[in-house]
């Protein structure tokens, strides 16, 4: 189908669009596979070594993810997001199935688990930006906020279903069975991804220097190729010649990365938004990941208490995703983003001083709801404001805080809680989160940002 026909056809709602549903099914299968994989990895590591060694195995994947995430965004933009997601999920499928086969045949020890975790972290560094870059290539611009709501629901579903499925697999056949189940889930995503048909990149804007069109996309009459292609023009509908289809961009990777960072710096909404996201992630991830366990231990709530707190947070975040999926957009997105961050920060601080578990669970629901709204709006604004040609790199930058830098700071959060207690740690994290919301409200271009109707 030509780009003109696609443009003329009225866009379908995201929840009725076969393209979006295929992507959503693949993303859900991959998310459930992630949960099963990490449960299997933790169980296998605890069974093979000491608790400290098991913790090291679980944390080791964060290192290559943090180091390579920005370059993963460049790869996603160069090769195309669908191709990168396909290769990434294929690699994860092979790694997990290989682990399952190895554990069935022998007991290799922690070194194999650590090596697999390193590979997983490196693959995640290219998978995550590519996943972030896919929605604008499969859905209309006015449906991207709804797609982010659906994505949030799929993520929560993956977290809810993955743990019991992984536990059942471990109970049935040990870690090898769980790794096999994770590999099967990654494999399930592959045919759905193969069936996706990407929308062409916008033709009214020039492609970034050094970049070419992905495979199969067409140039309109008279549009020039990027710098370095001598300004040649292609007739309507003619594809780029074999071997020049644009899957590989000329020039160094660092130049493409610098181009993406310049795009961010010069954008009136995306630049301030990235600062807001980074501050929010740095203030939020430590207290909510390490702090909840420490809080439950100090109050005597035990493992069931952690479960209830996480369930409350997940319920609130799921409700926020459902809200965006149903409504499709929230008015005054920039202002709503700032205020929900500030109110969410107040709820994070209050969580440390909740006297009883039911009160703490209610506060956790509020934290999840407010953080879910602000997070969904951040993702939706990234999707709608960013030029799709840069979206892999921009998605990598937006994920750097929560998935790259913040996990490396979790040991510092634990050490600070040991020195000063959980209360000051929660308050300090809440102050950073509140600063992110205040910053968003003080930048006029971000405060006035709106989602498309």
N, C-alpha and C positions, 0 to 999 in steps of 0.2 A: 504494500500500500504506500502510495507516495506521501511526501510530507504535506502537500497541498490538501489531500483528502483528509489526513489526520487533523490538520488545522481547521478544516471546515466542519468536521464531525463534532457535535456537542460532547464535552467530556462527561464520562460516567462518574457517578459517585465512587469514591475509592473502594468502599466495601462491596461494590458490584462490578468492579473492573477486574476481568480475568487476569490481566497482567499483575495488578497489585496483589490479588489473591495467590497467584503462583509465588510471587516474591515473599509474601507473608508466610505461606506454608513452608518455603525453604528456610526462611529466617527462624520460624518456630522450631522446626526440626533441628536446626543447627544449635539453637539456644538450649533446647532440651539435651542435646548431645553434649554441649559444654558442661551442663550441670552434672550429668552422669559421669563424664570424664573426670571432673575434679573430685567428685566423691570417690570414684575408683582409685584415683591417684593418692588421695589422702589415706584411704584404707590400706592400700598396698604399701605406702611409705611407713605408716605406723606399724604395720605387721613386720616390716623388714629392718627397722632401726629404732632408735630412741626418739622420744617426742621432739627433742631439739633437731635431730636429723630430719625428721618428718617435716617440721616447720621450714627447714631450709629448702627441702625439695619443693614444697608448695610455693615458696617465695621466689624461687630462682627464675621462673618464667617472666617475672616482672622486669628483670634486667634487660633482656633483649627487646622486650616490648617498648620500654621507655627509650632505649637507645635508637631503635629503628623506626619508631612510629612515624616521624615526619617524613622519612624516606619512603615509607610505605604509602603515604599520600601521593608522593611523586609517581610511584609505580602505578597506583590506581588511575591517575590522570593520564599517564602515558599509554598504558595498555588497555584501558577501558575497565570500568568497575565490574561488569559481569564476568569478564574473563578472569580477573584477579580473584573474585569470590569463588568462581569455579575451581581454579587451581588451588586456592587456599583450603577449601572444604575437601578437595581430593587429597591433599597432603595430610590433613587432619584425619581423614578416614584411614589412610594407609598407615599412619603412625599408630593410631589406636588399635587397629586390627593386628598390626605387627606386635604391639605390646601384648595383646591377648594371646596370640600364638606363642610368643616367647614364654609367657608366664605359664601356659599350659604344658610346655615342654621342659622348663627348667625353673630355677629360682635365682635369677641373675643378680639380685641385690639392688641397693639404692642407686648405684651408678647409672643403671639403665633408666630408672625412673627420672633421675635428674637430667639425663640427656634428652629424654622425651619432653620434659618440661621446658627445656631450653628451646627445642625445636618448636614446641607449641607457642612459646612466647614470640619467637621470630615470625611464625606464620600469622599470629594475631596482629602483628605490627603492620602487615599489608591487608589482612582481612577486614579489620575494623574501619579504616578509611574508605575502603571500597564499598562496604555495606552502607556507609553514610552517603556515598556518592550515587547510589542506585536510584533512590526514589524519584528525583527529578527527571530521570530517563524513562520512567514507566508511568508516571502520573502527571496530570495537568497541574499547573502551578497553584490554582485555587484549591486543589485537593491535598496539597503537601502537608498541611497542618493535620488533617484527618489521618493521613498515612502515618504521621508520627504518633498519633494517639493509638492507632492499630498496632504499631510497632511496640509501643509501651505495654499494651495488653499482651502481645505475644511474648515479650520478655518476662513479664510476671508469670504467664502461664508456664514458660520454660523453667522458671525457678521453682514453681509449685509442683510441677509434674516430675522434674528431673531428680529431685532428692529421693522421693519414694521409689521411683523406677530404678535408680541406681542402687538404693538399699535392697530392693527385691533381687536385683541381679547379683549383688554381692552375697546375699544370703543363699541364693540358689546355687551359684557356681564359683563364688569367690571373685577377687578383682579381675581375673581373666574374663569372666562372663560379663562383668560390667563394662570393661574396655570393649568387648565385642559389641555390646548394645550401643555404646557411644559411636563406634565405627559405623554400625548399621544406620543410625540416625543421620550421621554426616552423609552417608551414601544416599539416603532418602532425599536430601536436598538437591542432589546433582541433577536429576532429570527435570525438576521444577525450574532450576536455574537455566538449564539448556533451552527450555521452552520460552524463556523471556525474549521479547523483541523490544529493543531499546528505541526510544524516540531519538531523532537526530538532535545534535547540539544546535542551539539557536543560531540562525544564519544571519541575523541582523547585526551581530557583533563579530568582530574579527577574532580569530583564535589567537591565544597567547603566542609570543615569539617562540619558535622552536617546537611548536606542537602541531600535529596533523590530525586529520579526522580519523576516528576509529573505523574498524573494518566495516565496509558495506555502506557507509554514509555518503551522502551526495552533496555536491556544492551547487548552489543556484547559479543561474546565468550571470557571468561577469564577476563572480566573487573571486578575489585573489587568494592564492595560497599563502601560508605564513612566510615570514621573512626567511630567506634561505632557499626558497623555491622559485626565485627569479620572477615572481609576479605573474606566472602563467595562469591562464584561465581555462576552465573546463566548461564545455557545453552542458546545457541542462540535462541532469540525470546521468552524466557520465561518471563512472567510478574512477578512483585513483588507480593507476596501473599496478599490476602485481608487483609485490616487493616494496611498494610505496604507500601502503594502505594506512600508515599512521600508527601502527601499534607500537613503534619505537620512535621516540623523538630524538632528533640530533642534538648534540651538545651535552655538556656534563650535567649530572643529576643535581649538583649543587646550584647550578644556574636556574634550573626549574624550581627548586625549593626556594631560592631567593625571589623568583618571580611571584610565587604564591604568597610569600611573606609581604612583598611589596603590595600585592593586591589587597591583602588584609589591612596593611597600614594605611593605604589610601582610601579605604572604603569608610564612609561616614557612619555606617551601622555595624559592620562586621568587626572593625578594629576595636571599638569600645566593648562590643559583645564578647570578644575573646578574653579581654581583661576581666570582665564580669564572670565569665564561666570559670576561668582559672582560679580566681579568688574564692568563688563558691565551692569549687571542688577541694581546694586545699583546706578550707575550713570545715567541710562537711564529712569527708571520707574517713579521717582518723577517728573522731568521736563516734560516728555511727557504725564503724566496723570493729574497732578495737574497744571503744568505750562501752558499748552495750554489754559485751561479755564481762568487762571489769565491774560495771555497775550491778549486773545481776549477781555476780559473785559476792560483792561487798554487802549487798542487801539481803543475801541469803535466799534469793529467788531460784538459784540453780539453773540447770539446763532447761527445764520447762519454762522458766522465766524468760530466758533468751528467746526461746521459740515463740512465746506470746508477743514479745516486743517486736521481733522480726515479722510476725504475722500481722500485727497492727500496722507497722510501717508499710508492708506490702499491700495491705488492704487500702490504705490511704493513697499510695502511689497508683494502684490499679484504678481507683475511683477517678483520679486525675486524668489518667489515660483514657478512660471511658468517656469522661466529659468532653475531651478534645475530639475523640473519635465520633461522638454523636453530633456535637455542635459544628465541628469543622473549623471553627475559628473562635477566638475570644477577642472582643473589642479592646482597643487601646493596649495592644500586646506589650509594648515596651513598659508602660506604666504598671500594668498588672505584673509583669516580670519583676520589676524592682520591688514592689510592695510585698509580693508573695515571698521573695527572698528575705526581706526584713522580718516579716511575721514568722517565717520558718526558722530564722535564726533565734528569735525569742522562744519558740517552742523547743529548739535544741537545748538551749540553756535551761529551760524549765524541766526538761527530762531528767537532768542530774539531781534535781531536788524533789522529785515525785516521792511522796512518803510510802505509797503502797503500789503493789503491782498493777491492780486495775487502773489506778490513776496514770501510771507510767504507760500502760498500753493505750489509754485514750490519748495521751500526749503524743505517743509514737504514731497513732493514726493521723493526728494533725500534722506532724512533721512530714509524714509520707504524702499527705494530700497537698500541702503547700510546696514541698520540694518537687513533687510530681508535676504540678502546674508550671512552676518556674522552669524545670528541666525540659518539659515538653515544649514550652514557648521558646526556649533557647534553641532547641533543635529545629523547630519549625521556622524560626527567623533565619537560621543558617541556611536551611534548604531554600527558602524563598528569596533571600537577598543575594546569595552567592551566584556568580556566573558558573554554570555547570562544568565548564572546562577547568575550573580551579577547585571543584568541590572535594576531590580526594584530599588535596593538601589542606584545605580549610577544615575538613572533618578531622584530619589528623591533629591539627592544632587544638581544636575544640575538645578532643579526647585525651590530650596529653596530660592534663591535670588529674582527671579521675582514673585513667587507666595506665598512665605512665609514671608521673611524679608522686602522686598521693600514696599509692601502695608502698613505694620505697620509704615514705615517711612514717609508716605504721609503727615500726620499732621505736621511733622517737616519741610517738604518742603514748605507747606503753611505758616507756621510761619516764616521761613527764608525769603520767598518772601515778607511777610508783613513788615519785619524789613529792608531788604536791596534791595528789588525790584526784579523783575523777571529776569533782565539781569544777575546779579551776580549768581542767582540760576542756570540759564541755563549754564553759563560758568563753574561753579563748577561741575555740573553734566557732562558736556562735558569733563572736565579735567579727571574725574574718568574713563569715557569711553575711552579716549585716552590712559590712563595708562594701561587699560586692553589690548588694541591692541599692545602697545609697549612691554608689558610683553610677549605676545604671540610671538612676533618677536625675543625677546631676548633668548627664550628657544629653543635650536636647535632641540630637538626632536619634539616639537610642530610646529615649523616653517617648518620643512621638512615633516610633516604628509601629507599623500596622501589618497584619497578615492580609493577603489578598482575599477579596470577596468571591 
